[in-house]
Amino acid sequence: MFKILSIDESYNSQMLPILEASPIQANGLNLYFDKSPDIFKIARMKYTQSEHLGFFRGDELMGCASLGYYDALIKGEKEQIFTFFNFYLKPEARGRMLAERAMKEFFFETNGKANYGISVSMKGNRKVESYIGRDVYNWMPPIRIIDELVVKSIIFSLPKQNRTKYIVRDAHMDDIPEMIKLLNDEHRQRDFGAIFQEDEFLPMLEKRGLKIENYFIALDKKGEVKGVCLAWDCSLFRRTRVMQFSTEFYPALYAYKVLEKLLPMAPFPKEGEAFNELTITDFAATDRNEIIMHALLSEIYHRNLNRKYHFMNFGSCLSDPILKGANGFLYKNIVSNILYTSFDAEQFNYQPRLPYIDIALL
């Protein structure tokens, strides 16, 4: 009944309703990750190359799946990485082995082209977790969990200021060389780390619709740059939209509405509306010092405690001590599995260090 064909950006308007028909259930909320108006925008920002498959019943697009390639650091060296993303199906197309058919095509494409694969899946996704640690198909390389991705959704609520010894301010153009040095020092310590180059930094900002002022830097008493991060409003290409409340969520919703009258909290979204979020990414601190990270988060939080944003997201792998920078804030953890694969047995057995995931471009 279904055929799989290569698709391109001309299918954007047909893919977006499929995404809307694929909500998730979380703590009594029915949510979906709205990537309108352009589901391909993240792929253009992150990947050097991407492939897209469509699942058709006759001429009707019933689902889609994507594979992307990007350059990242493994063992301190530049490598090409592959990852799966944007896998969505209409409800009536589920349970028909379409995921397996898509993965088979993608794995044939990647074998010999990239040695390392990585992906992120929400904990509790039984379909994905069924492949972990199993020899399922002869065409599928082994898959294992290498860490957990912990995203701390820090709720804008109680007043809080930066009370550390570090001064935090907007970044300036003159800060770029020091920022690049800090970011590269950070990502050389990690696997799947990003690569920052000074001559490509400003074009990258322009491509992402950012300005240098979207970055913040932390200075010590001598005025030396000790920390950096980006606070990014990603609503132009990704939003978390509330589709429906369940009755079990009503007590939490009532409590929130009481608090928003007392504290500078943004009004809770109505059904059909999206949360307003800031995403913290491109972060680095000298010696991976969580106090420096806390200073950056505190200043960004203080400046945005104005009823506009509901929360800011700060995340890293569970094994990363810099997550302690969020201590002292009111937050909720969102936990996913970081999945790893390789066609090479020796590389598959390698234990990546502090695997890096850019949560802004998930």
DRENTOR-599799 format. One record per residue (C-alpha): x, y, z. Coordinates in pm, whole numbers, plus 50000, padded with zeros to 5 digits. Example, Ala and Ser with C-alpha at 12.3 -4.5 7.8 and 13.67 -1.06 7.14 Angstrom:
<sites>
SITE / px / py / pz
SITE / 51230 / 49550 / 50780
SITE / 51367 / 49894 / 50714
</sites>
This chain:
<sites>
SITE / px / py / pz
SITE / 50000 / 50000 / 50000
SITE / 50291 / 50237 / 50068
SITE / 50583 / 50343 / 49854
SITE / 50891 / 50534 / 49964
SITE / 51020 / 50815 / 49744
SITE / 51281 / 51086 / 49778
SITE / 51125 / 51426 / 49854
SITE / 51253 / 51782 / 49870
SITE / 51153 / 52119 / 50012
SITE / 50860 / 52148 / 49771
SITE / 50677 / 51909 / 50007
SITE / 50705 / 52145 / 50305
SITE / 50335 / 52238 / 50309
SITE / 50235 / 51869 / 50306
SITE / 50483 / 51772 / 50581
SITE / 50375 / 52034 / 50836
SITE / 50023 / 51889 / 50893
SITE / 50182 / 51544 / 50943
SITE / 50400 / 51693 / 51216
SITE / 50091 / 51847 / 51379
SITE / 49925 / 51504 / 51375
SITE / 50219 / 51361 / 51575
SITE / 50183 / 51513 / 51924
SITE / 50340 / 51379 / 52241
SITE / 50188 / 51333 / 52586
SITE / 50382 / 51497 / 52869
SITE / 50258 / 51538 / 53226
SITE / 49897 / 51578 / 53125
SITE / 49966 / 51804 / 52828
SITE / 49920 / 51719 / 52462
SITE / 50210 / 51896 / 52287
SITE / 50360 / 51913 / 51944
SITE / 50682 / 52064 / 51817
SITE / 50569 / 52319 / 51562
SITE / 50835 / 52379 / 51295
SITE / 50624 / 52600 / 51071
SITE / 50651 / 52780 / 50842
SITE / 50955 / 52587 / 50717
SITE / 51029 / 52237 / 50846
SITE / 51357 / 52239 / 50650
SITE / 51505 / 52549 / 50818
SITE / 51680 / 52355 / 51096
SITE / 51831 / 52116 / 50840
SITE / 51975 / 52409 / 50642
SITE / 52127 / 52560 / 50957
SITE / 52279 / 52238 / 51094
SITE / 52362 / 51992 / 50817
SITE / 52610 / 52006 / 50532
SITE / 52392 / 51756 / 50345
SITE / 52053 / 51599 / 50411
SITE / 51827 / 51341 / 50250
SITE / 51450 / 51320 / 50288
SITE / 51212 / 51031 / 50226
SITE / 50835 / 51045 / 50190
SITE / 50589 / 50764 / 50255
SITE / 50310 / 50771 / 49998
SITE / 49976 / 50596 / 49975
SITE / 49893 / 50659 / 49614
SITE / 49970 / 51028 / 49565
SITE / 49907 / 51121 / 49929
SITE / 50206 / 51191 / 50155
SITE / 50149 / 50993 / 50475
SITE / 50481 / 51048 / 50651
SITE / 50842 / 51153 / 50619
SITE / 51189 / 51081 / 50754
SITE / 51521 / 51261 / 50718
SITE / 51893 / 51190 / 50744
SITE / 52152 / 51462 / 50790
SITE / 52531 / 51486 / 50783
SITE / 52737 / 51737 / 50976
SITE / 53100 / 51785 / 51079
SITE / 53188 / 51740 / 51445
SITE / 53481 / 51649 / 51669
SITE / 53548 / 51288 / 51765
SITE / 53860 / 51225 / 51974
SITE / 53955 / 51583 / 51892
SITE / 53948 / 51523 / 51515
SITE / 53699 / 51644 / 51256
SITE / 53464 / 51366 / 51142
SITE / 53145 / 51344 / 50939
SITE / 52850 / 51241 / 51156
SITE / 52509 / 51117 / 51045
SITE / 52183 / 51148 / 51233
SITE / 51815 / 51073 / 51180
SITE / 51554 / 51346 / 51231
SITE / 51202 / 51455 / 51133
SITE / 51045 / 51109 / 51141
SITE / 50668 / 51157 / 51145
SITE / 50371 / 50947 / 51035
SITE / 49998 / 51008 / 51013
SITE / 49817 / 50782 / 51263
SITE / 49672 / 50559 / 50991
SITE / 50023 / 50490 / 50852
SITE / 50169 / 50364 / 51180
SITE / 50239 / 50000 / 51255
SITE / 50334 / 49915 / 50896
SITE / 50714 / 49877 / 50931
SITE / 50773 / 50207 / 50749
SITE / 51043 / 50309 / 51000
SITE / 51238 / 49992 / 50922
SITE / 51206 / 50048 / 50546
SITE / 51331 / 50406 / 50579
SITE / 51622 / 50310 / 50806
SITE / 51728 / 50037 / 50564
SITE / 51752 / 50289 / 50280
SITE / 51932 / 50540 / 50498
SITE / 52184 / 50288 / 50636
SITE / 52276 / 50178 / 50285
SITE / 52334 / 50546 / 50206
SITE / 52556 / 50612 / 50509
SITE / 52770 / 50295 / 50507
SITE / 53116 / 50401 / 50393
SITE / 53021 / 50770 / 50402
SITE / 53023 / 50834 / 50778
SITE / 53161 / 50613 / 51055
SITE / 52961 / 50763 / 51339
SITE / 52588 / 50805 / 51392
SITE / 52406 / 50977 / 51675
SITE / 52044 / 51048 / 51756
SITE / 51823 / 51161 / 52043
SITE / 51504 / 50989 / 52155
SITE / 51274 / 51076 / 52444
SITE / 51300 / 50825 / 52726
SITE / 51009 / 50585 / 52715
SITE / 50987 / 50573 / 52334
SITE / 50937 / 50197 / 52323
SITE / 50959 / 50171 / 51944
SITE / 51308 / 50324 / 51936
SITE / 51423 / 50150 / 52254
SITE / 51331 / 49811 / 52103
SITE / 51635 / 49839 / 51871
SITE / 51887 / 49911 / 52147
SITE / 52139 / 49636 / 52216
SITE / 51976 / 49392 / 51975
SITE / 52093 / 49229 / 51653
SITE / 51767 / 49300 / 51472
SITE / 51852 / 49310 / 51100
SITE / 52168 / 49219 / 50912
SITE / 52170 / 49562 / 50742
SITE / 52143 / 49756 / 51070
SITE / 52458 / 49845 / 51269
SITE / 52433 / 49797 / 51646
SITE / 52282 / 50076 / 51854
SITE / 52348 / 50163 / 52217
SITE / 52279 / 50437 / 52469
SITE / 52594 / 50632 / 52551
SITE / 52443 / 50890 / 52787
SITE / 52128 / 51082 / 52865
SITE / 52048 / 51430 / 52744
SITE / 51915 / 51637 / 53034
SITE / 51740 / 51960 / 52941
SITE / 51669 / 52181 / 53240
SITE / 51366 / 52397 / 53164
SITE / 51425 / 52687 / 53401
SITE / 51093 / 52854 / 53482
SITE / 51089 / 53233 / 53496
SITE / 50928 / 53290 / 53835
SITE / 51110 / 53408 / 54149
SITE / 51343 / 53709 / 54115
SITE / 51709 / 53613 / 54089
SITE / 52026 / 53805 / 54009
SITE / 52386 / 53720 / 53937
SITE / 52554 / 53726 / 54279
SITE / 52878 / 53555 / 54177
SITE / 53214 / 53729 / 54145
SITE / 53182 / 53724 / 53765
SITE / 53044 / 54019 / 53568
SITE / 52820 / 53924 / 53274
SITE / 52753 / 54155 / 52981
SITE / 52649 / 54145 / 52616
SITE / 52922 / 54026 / 52382
SITE / 53085 / 54278 / 52147
SITE / 53255 / 54230 / 51812
SITE / 53595 / 54269 / 51978
SITE / 53517 / 53969 / 52202
SITE / 53488 / 53723 / 51914
SITE / 53850 / 53591 / 51921
SITE / 53826 / 53514 / 52296
SITE / 53480 / 53363 / 52252
SITE / 53602 / 53135 / 51973
SITE / 53899 / 53024 / 52185
SITE / 53676 / 52940 / 52481
SITE / 53424 / 52754 / 52264
SITE / 53692 / 52549 / 52091
SITE / 53858 / 52466 / 52424
SITE / 53518 / 52342 / 52545
SITE / 53431 / 52134 / 52241
SITE / 53773 / 51971 / 52209
SITE / 53697 / 51808 / 52545
SITE / 53377 / 51658 / 52406
SITE / 53276 / 51409 / 52139
SITE / 53035 / 51526 / 51870
SITE / 53156 / 51873 / 51964
SITE / 53100 / 52171 / 51736
SITE / 53379 / 52335 / 51538
SITE / 53411 / 52714 / 51562
SITE / 53618 / 52922 / 51318
SITE / 53664 / 53295 / 51350
SITE / 53622 / 53368 / 50979
SITE / 53294 / 53173 / 50968
SITE / 53145 / 53306 / 51290
SITE / 52971 / 53619 / 51159
SITE / 52835 / 53443 / 50846
SITE / 52698 / 53174 / 51078
SITE / 52523 / 53440 / 51287
SITE / 52369 / 53594 / 50977
SITE / 52254 / 53253 / 50852
SITE / 52079 / 53191 / 51184
SITE / 51928 / 53537 / 51211
SITE / 52136 / 53620 / 51518
SITE / 52342 / 53919 / 51631
SITE / 52657 / 53932 / 51840
SITE / 52442 / 54080 / 52121
SITE / 52259 / 53746 / 52149
SITE / 52580 / 53615 / 52308
SITE / 52677 / 53687 / 52668
SITE / 53023 / 53675 / 52820
SITE / 53139 / 53640 / 53180
SITE / 53440 / 53842 / 53297
SITE / 53653 / 53797 / 53607
SITE / 53773 / 54089 / 53823
SITE / 54064 / 54147 / 53587
SITE / 53826 / 54183 / 53291
SITE / 53934 / 53856 / 53131
SITE / 53673 / 53654 / 52943
SITE / 53598 / 53336 / 53140
SITE / 53263 / 53225 / 53000
SITE / 53033 / 53258 / 52701
SITE / 52689 / 53141 / 52594
SITE / 52416 / 53216 / 52342
SITE / 52059 / 53292 / 52449
SITE / 51848 / 53212 / 52144
SITE / 51478 / 53271 / 52087
SITE / 51412 / 52988 / 51840
SITE / 51044 / 53070 / 51783
SITE / 51101 / 53161 / 51418
SITE / 51162 / 52796 / 51336
SITE / 51057 / 52584 / 51637
SITE / 50790 / 52618 / 51905
SITE / 50636 / 52388 / 52166
SITE / 50263 / 52424 / 52112
SITE / 49992 / 52319 / 52359
SITE / 49726 / 52117 / 52179
SITE / 49512 / 52005 / 52470
SITE / 49497 / 51984 / 52851
SITE / 49393 / 51661 / 53016
SITE / 49193 / 51666 / 53339
SITE / 49500 / 51544 / 53530
SITE / 49678 / 51868 / 53436
SITE / 49410 / 52097 / 53580
SITE / 49558 / 52115 / 53934
SITE / 49899 / 52219 / 53794
SITE / 49735 / 52471 / 53561
SITE / 49536 / 52620 / 53850
SITE / 49850 / 52646 / 54065
SITE / 50036 / 52818 / 53781
SITE / 49756 / 53072 / 53731
SITE / 49766 / 53157 / 54102
SITE / 50143 / 53205 / 54094
SITE / 50139 / 53418 / 53779
SITE / 49930 / 53673 / 53970
SITE / 50197 / 53692 / 54241
SITE / 50517 / 53654 / 54041
SITE / 50646 / 53797 / 53709
SITE / 50547 / 53485 / 53513
SITE / 50422 / 53477 / 53155
SITE / 50053 / 53376 / 53120
SITE / 50016 / 53003 / 53061
SITE / 49938 / 52928 / 52695
SITE / 49580 / 52854 / 52597
SITE / 49506 / 52548 / 52384
SITE / 49657 / 52612 / 52041
SITE / 49915 / 52859 / 52174
SITE / 50289 / 52803 / 52217
SITE / 50527 / 52849 / 52507
SITE / 50773 / 53136 / 52476
SITE / 51120 / 52991 / 52532
SITE / 51485 / 53090 / 52534
SITE / 51743 / 52825 / 52450
SITE / 52092 / 52838 / 52599
SITE / 52354 / 52696 / 52365
SITE / 52712 / 52761 / 52245
SITE / 52822 / 52771 / 52609
SITE / 53172 / 52741 / 52750
SITE / 53340 / 52820 / 53081
SITE / 53707 / 52819 / 53177
SITE / 53791 / 52486 / 53345
SITE / 53424 / 52394 / 53287
SITE / 53345 / 52590 / 53602
SITE / 52976 / 52560 / 53697
SITE / 52991 / 52888 / 53892
SITE / 53075 / 53074 / 53571
SITE / 52787 / 52895 / 53399
SITE / 52560 / 52990 / 53689
SITE / 52663 / 53356 / 53649
SITE / 52569 / 53349 / 53279
SITE / 52235 / 53182 / 53345
SITE / 52155 / 53420 / 53632
SITE / 52216 / 53734 / 53424
SITE / 52008 / 53605 / 53131
SITE / 51731 / 53501 / 53370
SITE / 51733 / 53841 / 53545
SITE / 51711 / 54034 / 53219
SITE / 51419 / 53826 / 53090
SITE / 51205 / 53810 / 53403
SITE / 50947 / 54031 / 53235
SITE / 50645 / 53804 / 53170
SITE / 50750 / 53747 / 52807
SITE / 50917 / 53405 / 52837
SITE / 50787 / 53102 / 53021
SITE / 51123 / 52930 / 53060
SITE / 51476 / 52898 / 52929
SITE / 51624 / 52563 / 52832
SITE / 51978 / 52467 / 52932
SITE / 52096 / 52117 / 52860
SITE / 52389 / 51879 / 52836
SITE / 52464 / 51512 / 52886
SITE / 52392 / 51365 / 53230
SITE / 52763 / 51301 / 53289
SITE / 52844 / 51672 / 53245
SITE / 52913 / 51848 / 53580
SITE / 52847 / 52189 / 53421
SITE / 52475 / 52110 / 53454
SITE / 52523 / 52213 / 53818
SITE / 52523 / 52569 / 53685
SITE / 52141 / 52547 / 53699
SITE / 52139 / 52477 / 54074
SITE / 51938 / 52738 / 54262
SITE / 51681 / 52783 / 53986
SITE / 51330 / 52640 / 53967
SITE / 51340 / 52394 / 53679
SITE / 51197 / 52072 / 53540
SITE / 51421 / 51809 / 53381
SITE / 51334 / 51667 / 53039
SITE / 51538 / 51352 / 52980
SITE / 51616 / 51176 / 52651
SITE / 51847 / 50895 / 52549
SITE / 52154 / 50973 / 52338
SITE / 52184 / 50687 / 52090
SITE / 52509 / 50597 / 51918
SITE / 52597 / 50365 / 51630
SITE / 52888 / 50285 / 51401
SITE / 52946 / 50044 / 51114
SITE / 53296 / 49982 / 51250
SITE / 53307 / 49741 / 51548
SITE / 53611 / 49910 / 51705
SITE / 53454 / 50255 / 51678
SITE / 53121 / 50123 / 51810
SITE / 53292 / 50006 / 52130
SITE / 53450 / 50348 / 52182
SITE / 53302 / 50535 / 52480
SITE / 53239 / 50896 / 52374
SITE / 53335 / 51170 / 52619
SITE / 53069 / 51420 / 52726
SITE / 52864 / 51376 / 52405
SITE / 52744 / 51713 / 52281
SITE / 52393 / 51781 / 52152
SITE / 52292 / 52129 / 52034
SITE / 51942 / 52148 / 52183
SITE / 51856 / 52456 / 51975
SITE / 51867 / 52251 / 51655
SITE / 51688 / 51933 / 51759
</sites>
